Amino acid sequence: MVIGAGAAGLTTAIAARRSDSSLSVVVLDGAAKPGAKILVSGGTRCNVTNVAVTETDFWGGRRTIVRTVLRAFPVADTIAFFRDIGVTLHEEAGGKLFPDSNRARDVLKALLETLSRSGASLVAPARVQRMAHDGSRFTIETSRGAIVSSAAVLATGGLSLPKTGSDGAGYQFARELGHTIVPTTPALAPLLLDPASSIHVDVAGVSTNVEIHVWIENALATRLQGAMLWTHFGVSGPVVLDASRHWARAQLENRGVRLTVNFFPGQTFDAIDARWRDDAVGRPRSSLRTRLASAMPDSLAVAIIRALHLDGEQPLARLSRDDRRRLARMLVDWPLSVTDTRGYNFAEVTAGGVALPEIDPSSMQSRQCPGLFLVGEILDVDGRLGGFNFQWAWTTGHIAGRALPAVVRARL
C-alpha cells in the first residue's frame, strides 16, 4: 500500500512494479483527482529537477544521509526516467529543468499513465483514517473500508499547500508507528513585514536582485542571493522563499533572528561609501535621487530616501558625511521587519518531519517499524527553490520502490 499519490508516491509505485511485476501495489489518495501539488508547481510548469543537485541544496536531516540518498538516484536517472515516460526536459536559468511542453499537467498525466501501464492500482478518493501494525501486517482503515498489507509506504507529504490535500496526517501515522517527528514549520514561503516600519506598501510590485543576510543571535548564519519582490503584505521572490525557512526555524527554537538586505550583492559598506564619495566629486550637481535611481527602480530609491528622512533633490556635493555614511550603511544592511511567514497556505514545502536517522537510506525503510517505508516531504528534509524538492521525491520514491519487492517477499 502506497499512501499518497503525489510525486513521491507515484514514483514509488511505478518503481516497485517495474522491479517486480508480480508485486501487488495499490496507491491510495484522499483526493478524487490526485497530483494537485504537481499541477500548481513551478507556476503550473513543474520544475522537475535541477541540473546539479547535492546535499548542500537541502536543509534539515543529516547531510551525510541526504548525500547517500541522492547518490542512489541522481539527476541523470531522473532525466532518463522522464524521457522514458515521454517527458523531455529543457534547462532554464539557475539550472532548472522544466518539461519541454512547459505544462505541469503533462508531467502528471505521464506519471498516472505510467502507473496504470505498470499494473499498479490507484484508488481515489480513499482517505486513510488509521494505520495499525501487528508485527507482520499493516491494517489500513480508509474511508472506503479496511485493507491489509504486508508493507506500507507513507508518501503523504507535509503541511504545505493544504488545498492540494496536504493535511499532515502522515506525521500522526508515523508517530503512532514509533517515529520521532521533528517539529514542522513552513518553508519556501513569502514573509510578512510590519507595515509600521517597512517600505513594502510603497514599492509593492517592485523586484530587484539582492543579498539577504540571516542573523541568528547576532551572528551571520546564512547569506543568500537572488530576486526579491516587494508586495502589499511584505516580500516574496526566490531569495525570500529560501530565507523563510531559516527565519521560521530560528523562531521555533526561540533564537533571536533578523533579516537584512544588501541592495548591492557582494559589495561592502566601504565600497558603497567610496562610490558615493567619488560621485560627489565627479557628479556634484546630480541629485541624490537621480544617482540612487540609476542603480535600482526609481520608486524604491524614493522610498529608501524618504525612510531615511533625506532630501532626494539635494545635489550630491551637499550631502553631509554623516548622511552619506548612513545611506551607505542602510544600502548594505537594510532591515526587514519580519513578523511571520505567510504560512502553510502559501509555503511550497514543509521543514521538519520524520527524523532522518530513523530511516535506512539504502531502502527508505523505517528502522522503527519493519515493512514501513517513508518517502518525500514527510521526511525532515527540505530543499531550496529550483527543483530540488522534486528531485528528493523522485529519488526517495525510486529507492523505496526498488527495495519493496525483497522486503515483501521476506515478510510473506
Rosetta blueprint (number, residue, H / E / L):
1 M L
2 V E
3 I E
4 G L
5 A L
6 G L
7 A H
8 A H
9 G H
10 L H
11 T H
12 T H
13 A H
14 I H
15 A H
16 A H
17 R H
18 R H
19 S H
20 D L
21 S L
22 S L
23 L L
24 S L
25 V L
26 V E
27 V E
28 L E
29 D L
30 G L
31 A L
32 A L
33 K L
34 P L
35 G L
36 A H
37 K H
38 I H
39 L H
40 V H
41 S H
42 G H
43 G H
44 T H
45 R L
46 C L
47 N L
48 V L
49 T E
50 N E
51 V L
52 A L
53 V L
54 T L
55 E H
56 T H
57 D H
58 F E
59 W E
60 G L
61 G L
62 R L
63 R H
64 T H
65 I H
66 V H
67 R H
68 T H
69 V H
70 L H
71 R H
72 A H
73 F L
74 P L
75 V H
76 A H
77 D H
78 T H
79 I H
80 A H
81 F H
82 F H
83 R H
84 D H
85 I L
86 G L
87 V L
88 T L
89 L E
90 H E
91 E E
92 E L
93 A H
94 G H
95 G H
96 K E
97 L E
98 F E
99 P E
100 D L
101 S L
102 N L
103 R L
104 A H
105 R H
106 D H
107 V H
108 L H
109 K H
110 A H
111 L H
112 L H
113 E H
114 T H
115 L H
116 S H
117 R H
118 S H
119 G L
120 A L
121 S E
122 L E
123 V E
124 A L
125 P L
126 A L
127 R L
128 V E
129 Q E
130 R E
131 M E
132 A E
133 H E
134 D L
135 G L
136 S L
137 R L
138 F E
139 T E
140 I E
141 E E
142 T E
143 S L
144 R L
145 G E
146 A E
147 I E
148 V E
149 S E
150 S L
151 A L
152 A E
153 V E
154 L E
155 A L
156 T L
157 G L
158 G L
159 L L
160 S L
161 L L
162 P H
163 K H
164 T H
165 G L
166 S L
167 D L
168 G L
169 A H
170 G H
171 Y H
172 Q H
173 F H
174 A H
175 R H
176 E H
177 L L
178 G L
179 H L
180 T L
181 I E
182 V E
183 P E
184 T E
185 T E
186 P E
187 A E
188 L L
189 A L
190 P L
191 L E
192 L E
193 L E
194 D L
195 P H
196 A H
197 S H
198 S L
199 I L
200 H L
201 V L
202 D L
203 V L
204 A L
205 G L
206 V L
207 S E
208 T E
209 N E
210 V E
211 E E
212 I E
213 H E
214 V E
215 W E
216 I E
217 E L
218 N L
219 A E
220 L E
221 A E
222 T E
223 R E
224 L E
225 Q E
226 G E
227 A E
228 M E
229 L E
230 W E
231 T L
232 H L
233 F L
234 G E
235 V E
236 S E
237 G L
238 P H
239 V H
240 V H
241 L H
242 D H
243 A H
244 S H
245 R H
246 H H
247 W H
248 A H
249 R H
250 A H
251 Q H
252 L H
253 E L
254 N L
255 R L
256 G L
257 V E
258 R E
259 L E
260 T E
261 V E
262 N E
263 F L
264 F L
265 P L
266 G L
267 Q L
268 T L
269 F H
270 D H
271 A H
272 I H
273 D H
274 A H
275 R H
276 W H
277 R H
278 D H
279 D H
280 A H
281 V H
282 G H
283 R L
284 P L
285 R L
286 S L
287 S E
288 L H
289 R H
290 T H
291 R H
292 L H
293 A H
294 S L
295 A L
296 M L
297 P L
298 D H
299 S H
300 L H
301 A H
302 V H
303 A H
304 I H
305 I H
306 R H
307 A H
308 L L
309 H L
310 L L
311 D L
312 G L
313 E L
314 Q L
315 P E
316 L H
317 A H
318 R H
319 L L
320 S L
321 R H
322 D H
323 D H
324 R H
325 R H
326 R H
327 L H
328 A H
329 R H
330 M H
331 L H
332 V H
333 D L
334 W E
335 P E
336 L E
337 S L
338 V E
339 T E
340 D E
341 T E
342 R L
343 G L
344 Y L
345 N L
346 F L
347 A L
348 E L
349 V E
350 T E
351 A E
352 G E
353 G E
354 V E
355 A L
356 L H
357 P H
358 E H
359 I E
360 D E
361 P L
362 S L
363 S L
364 M L
365 Q E
366 S E
367 R L
368 Q L
369 C L
370 P L
371 G L
372 L E
373 F E
374 L E
375 V L
376 G H
377 E H
378 I H
379 L E
380 D L
381 V L
382 D E
383 G E
384 R L
385 L L
386 G L
387 G L
388 F H
389 N H
390 F H
391 Q H
392 W H
393 A H
394 W H
395 T H
396 T H
397 G H
398 H H
399 I H
400 A H
401 G H
402 R H
403 A H
404 L H
405 P H
406 A H
407 V H
408 V H
409 R H
410 A H
411 R H
412 L L
